[in-house]
Amino acid sequence: MLGQRLWARLDAGQSLTPEIVNEEGADLLNDPSGYLQDLWDDCTPEQKEILTSVASGRADEFSGASARHVRPLIQRGYLSRAGSRVQFQCRAIRSVAEGELGAQSELMTNLFGTADRFGQNVRVLLQYRLAARAPIDEHLLRVTEKIIDAFDDPNTSLALFREAARQLLFLVWRRVLPDRRIPVAWTEHWRSLQSERNIRVTPFTSIPADGSQCKLLDQLTGQHRPTDTCIRRSTYLLVDSLWGIGDYGQHRDTEETQLGFLVCSCFTLLEAWAQLEVDLQRT
């Protein structure tokens, strides 16, 4: 990028001086194209942590496992080795590491850079994600808040997932089948698939009250659907997963639940909420 700027600036026969290089380098830091941010974003979290550490003077020697993250930075010309030390070779990348982008990466490292930090801060991340959701249903909101608040008690938190899945399905049927009656044509469609093509489907005549609701939603969003609906297949997959998590929460006995499973379950719930928010507005 700097080479392109220098080529465009110099006239035929004009000499390249350190002053010109410094001027163009300084302008490059404010380049509106986002070129430097693209270079920064192309670095892994471990590489960003190394760059911000070197920029702040907190570390200049890297060995062992961290050495494999330093090597690509040297190959790109961002860093160089001086004996056992590591120092910046590229002033533009150093400026990025010392600036706002570097501070953002350092913040993410401080919050989630280790398993302990992740465990300490992930609940706040989920709360922010929840706050960004439109309150499509007050009951669903209250249940989700309780799930996140009960993180320290997996028994309570996981047991609430069935209620969350049940409420999501309630919202689905309120939109797709507001009178809660399955059209006769849908039932006959599934019966014909059973009898004529020996396909294993259930000819539902009403909305079931248990987990079979997921089977009904499966048939309404899969390849054997009798008609198109506003609910996407991906939304069904999330809701079906949540119902399974709810079943697990009700009957998990003494099995220990890892934090990662609970976090993954919460993000699944929040994404199902986000997808359904879009689906309910589709025609």
C-alpha positions as CSV (number, residue, x, y, z in Angstrom):
1,M,0.0,0.0,0.0
2,L,2.8,2.4,0.9
3,G,4.6,1.4,-2.3
4,Q,1.6,2.3,-4.4
5,R,1.3,5.7,-2.7
6,L,5.0,6.5,-3.3
7,W,4.7,5.4,-7.0
8,A,1.7,7.6,-7.5
9,R,3.4,10.6,-5.9
10,L,6.8,10.6,-7.6
11,D,7.3,12.1,-11.0
12,A,9.6,10.6,-13.5
13,G,13.2,11.2,-12.5
14,Q,12.3,12.4,-9.0
15,S,14.3,11.0,-6.1
16,L,12.8,9.2,-3.2
17,T,13.8,10.8,0.1
18,P,13.2,9.7,3.7
19,E,11.0,12.8,4.1
20,I,8.6,11.7,1.4
21,V,8.5,8.2,2.8
22,N,7.7,9.6,6.3
23,E,5.0,11.9,4.9
24,E,3.3,9.1,2.9
25,G,3.6,6.7,5.9
26,A,1.9,9.3,8.2
27,D,-0.9,9.8,5.6
28,L,-1.3,6.0,5.4
29,L,-2.3,5.8,9.0
30,N,-5.4,8.0,8.2
31,D,-6.2,6.2,5.0
32,P,-10.0,6.0,4.7
33,S,-10.0,2.8,2.8
34,G,-9.6,0.7,6.0
35,Y,-6.5,-1.0,4.6
36,L,-4.7,-1.1,7.9
37,Q,-7.8,-2.4,9.7
38,D,-8.0,-5.2,7.2
39,L,-4.4,-6.1,8.0
40,W,-5.2,-6.0,11.7
41,D,-8.3,-8.1,11.3
42,D,-6.3,-10.7,9.4
43,C,-4.3,-11.4,12.5
44,T,-5.4,-14.1,14.9
45,P,-6.3,-13.1,18.5
46,E,-3.0,-14.6,19.7
47,Q,-1.1,-12.5,17.2
48,K,-2.9,-9.3,18.2
49,E,-2.1,-10.0,21.8
50,I,1.6,-10.3,20.9
51,L,1.5,-7.1,18.9
52,T,-0.2,-5.1,21.7
53,S,2.2,-6.6,24.2
54,V,5.3,-5.5,22.2
55,A,3.8,-2.1,21.6
56,S,3.2,-1.5,25.3
57,G,6.6,-2.8,26.2
58,R,5.2,-5.6,28.4
59,A,6.9,-8.4,26.5
60,D,9.6,-8.7,23.9
61,E,10.6,-12.3,24.2
62,F,8.4,-15.2,23.0
63,S,9.2,-18.8,23.1
64,G,7.5,-22.2,23.4
65,A,3.9,-22.2,22.3
66,S,3.8,-18.5,21.6
67,A,6.7,-18.7,19.1
68,R,4.5,-20.2,16.4
69,H,2.3,-17.1,16.6
70,V,5.3,-14.8,16.3
71,R,6.7,-16.5,13.2
72,P,3.9,-15.3,10.8
73,L,4.2,-11.7,12.1
74,I,7.9,-11.8,11.3
75,Q,7.2,-13.3,7.8
76,R,4.8,-10.5,7.1
77,G,7.3,-7.8,8.1
78,Y,5.4,-6.6,11.2
79,L,8.1,-7.7,13.7
80,S,11.7,-8.6,13.6
81,R,14.1,-10.4,16.0
82,A,17.0,-8.7,17.6
83,G,18.8,-11.6,19.4
84,S,16.2,-13.1,21.8
85,R,14.0,-9.9,21.6
86,V,11.2,-9.1,19.3
87,Q,10.6,-5.6,18.1
88,F,8.5,-3.8,15.5
89,Q,9.6,-3.7,12.0
90,C,6.5,-1.9,10.6
91,R,5.7,1.5,12.1
92,A,2.2,1.5,10.6
93,I,1.2,-1.8,12.4
94,R,2.8,-0.5,15.6
95,S,0.6,2.6,15.3
96,V,-2.4,0.4,15.0
97,A,-1.4,-1.8,17.9
98,E,-0.9,1.4,20.0
99,G,-4.3,2.8,18.9
100,E,-8.0,2.1,19.3
101,L,-7.9,-1.3,17.5
102,G,-5.1,-2.5,19.7
103,A,-7.0,-1.3,22.8
104,Q,-10.1,-3.2,21.7
105,S,-8.1,-6.4,21.1
106,E,-6.5,-6.0,24.5
107,L,-9.9,-5.6,26.2
108,M,-11.1,-8.8,24.5
109,T,-8.0,-10.6,25.8
110,N,-8.5,-9.3,29.3
111,L,-12.2,-10.4,29.2
112,F,-12.0,-13.8,27.5
113,G,-8.3,-14.6,26.9
114,T,-8.3,-17.5,29.4
115,A,-10.8,-20.1,30.5
116,D,-11.0,-18.4,33.9
117,R,-11.6,-15.0,32.4
118,F,-14.2,-16.4,30.0
119,G,-16.1,-18.0,32.9
120,Q,-16.0,-14.8,34.9
121,N,-17.3,-12.5,32.1
122,V,-19.4,-14.6,29.7
123,R,-22.6,-14.0,31.7
124,V,-22.2,-10.2,31.0
125,L,-21.7,-10.9,27.3
126,L,-25.0,-12.9,27.3
127,Q,-26.8,-10.1,29.1
128,Y,-25.6,-7.6,26.5
129,R,-26.8,-9.9,23.7
130,L,-30.2,-10.3,25.5
131,A,-30.5,-6.5,25.9
132,A,-30.0,-6.1,22.1
133,R,-33.0,-8.3,21.4
134,A,-36.4,-6.9,20.7
135,P,-38.9,-8.0,23.4
136,I,-41.2,-10.0,21.2
137,D,-42.7,-11.7,24.2
138,E,-42.6,-10.7,27.9
139,H,-42.8,-14.3,29.2
140,L,-39.9,-15.4,26.9
141,L,-37.9,-12.4,28.2
142,R,-38.5,-13.2,31.8
143,V,-37.6,-16.9,31.3
144,T,-34.4,-16.0,29.4
145,E,-33.4,-13.6,32.1
146,K,-33.8,-16.3,34.7
147,I,-31.7,-18.8,32.7
148,I,-28.8,-16.3,32.5
149,D,-29.2,-15.1,36.1
150,A,-29.1,-18.8,37.3
151,F,-25.7,-19.5,35.7
152,D,-24.2,-20.5,39.0
153,D,-26.9,-23.1,39.5
154,P,-27.0,-25.3,36.4
155,N,-29.9,-27.3,37.7
156,T,-32.1,-24.3,37.8
157,S,-30.8,-22.8,34.6
158,L,-31.1,-25.9,32.4
159,A,-34.5,-26.8,33.8
160,L,-35.9,-23.6,32.4
161,F,-35.0,-24.3,28.8
162,R,-38.0,-26.5,28.3
163,E,-40.3,-23.5,29.2
164,A,-38.3,-21.3,26.8
165,A,-38.7,-23.8,24.0
166,R,-42.4,-24.1,24.8
167,Q,-42.9,-20.4,24.6
168,L,-41.0,-20.1,21.3
169,L,-43.4,-22.8,19.9
170,F,-46.4,-20.9,21.2
171,L,-45.2,-17.9,19.3
172,V,-44.7,-20.0,16.2
173,W,-48.3,-21.4,16.3
174,R,-49.8,-18.1,17.1
175,R,-48.3,-16.8,13.8
176,V,-48.7,-19.9,11.6
177,L,-51.9,-21.4,13.0
178,P,-53.7,-18.6,14.9
179,D,-56.8,-20.7,15.4
180,R,-54.6,-23.7,16.4
181,R,-56.4,-25.8,13.7
182,I,-54.4,-27.8,11.2
183,P,-55.9,-27.5,7.7
184,V,-57.4,-30.7,6.4
185,A,-55.3,-30.3,3.2
186,W,-52.1,-30.5,5.3
187,T,-53.3,-33.7,7.0
188,E,-54.3,-35.3,3.7
189,H,-51.0,-34.4,2.2
190,W,-49.1,-36.2,4.9
191,R,-51.5,-39.2,4.7
192,S,-50.9,-39.5,1.0
193,L,-47.1,-39.5,1.6
194,Q,-47.6,-42.3,4.1
195,S,-49.8,-44.5,1.9
196,E,-48.5,-43.8,-1.6
197,R,-44.8,-43.3,-1.0
198,N,-44.3,-45.0,2.3
199,I,-42.7,-41.9,3.8
200,R,-42.5,-41.8,7.6
201,V,-44.5,-38.7,8.5
202,T,-47.2,-38.1,11.0
203,P,-50.6,-36.9,9.7
204,F,-51.2,-34.4,12.4
205,T,-54.8,-33.3,12.9
206,S,-54.1,-30.9,15.8
207,I,-51.2,-29.2,17.5
208,P,-49.8,-31.7,20.1
209,A,-49.1,-30.6,23.7
210,D,-45.7,-32.2,24.1
211,G,-42.4,-32.4,22.4
212,S,-44.2,-33.7,19.3
213,Q,-44.7,-30.1,18.4
214,C,-41.1,-30.1,17.2
215,K,-42.0,-33.0,14.8
216,L,-44.9,-31.0,13.5
217,L,-42.6,-28.0,12.9
218,D,-40.1,-30.3,11.3
219,Q,-42.8,-31.4,8.8
220,L,-43.8,-27.8,8.2
221,T,-40.3,-26.6,7.4
222,G,-38.7,-29.7,5.8
223,Q,-39.0,-31.4,2.4
224,H,-42.4,-32.9,3.2
225,R,-44.1,-29.6,4.0
226,P,-47.6,-29.2,2.6
227,T,-47.1,-25.5,2.0
228,D,-44.6,-22.7,2.5
229,T,-44.6,-20.9,5.8
230,C,-42.9,-17.9,7.3
231,I,-40.8,-20.1,9.7
232,R,-37.4,-21.0,8.3
233,R,-35.9,-24.4,8.5
234,S,-32.9,-23.0,10.5
235,T,-35.4,-21.7,13.1
236,Y,-36.9,-25.1,13.6
237,L,-33.4,-26.6,14.1
238,L,-32.7,-24.2,16.9
239,V,-36.1,-24.7,18.6
240,D,-35.8,-28.5,18.3
241,S,-32.3,-28.3,19.9
242,L,-33.7,-26.2,22.8
243,W,-36.5,-28.7,23.4
244,G,-33.8,-31.4,23.7
245,I,-31.8,-29.3,26.1
246,G,-34.9,-28.7,28.1
247,D,-35.5,-32.5,28.3
248,Y,-31.9,-32.9,29.4
249,G,-32.3,-30.3,32.1
250,Q,-35.4,-32.1,33.4
251,H,-33.8,-35.5,33.6
252,R,-30.0,-35.1,33.8
253,D,-29.7,-36.8,37.3
254,T,-26.3,-36.1,38.8
255,E,-24.3,-35.6,35.6
256,E,-22.0,-32.6,35.9
257,T,-22.7,-29.8,33.4
258,Q,-19.7,-27.9,32.0
259,L,-20.0,-24.1,31.7
260,G,-19.4,-24.3,27.9
261,F,-22.5,-26.4,27.4
262,L,-24.6,-23.9,29.3
263,V,-23.1,-21.0,27.4
264,C,-23.7,-22.7,24.1
265,S,-27.3,-23.4,25.1
266,C,-27.9,-19.8,26.0
267,F,-26.5,-18.6,22.7
268,T,-28.8,-21.1,20.9
269,L,-31.8,-19.7,22.8
270,L,-30.8,-16.1,21.9
271,E,-30.3,-16.9,18.3
272,A,-33.6,-18.8,18.1
273,W,-35.2,-15.7,19.5
274,A,-33.4,-13.5,16.9
275,Q,-34.4,-15.8,14.0
276,L,-38.0,-16.0,15.1
277,E,-38.1,-12.2,15.4
278,V,-37.4,-12.1,11.7
279,D,-39.7,-15.0,10.8
280,L,-42.7,-13.4,12.5
281,Q,-42.4,-10.4,10.2
282,R,-42.2,-12.5,7.0
283,T,-45.2,-13.2,4.8
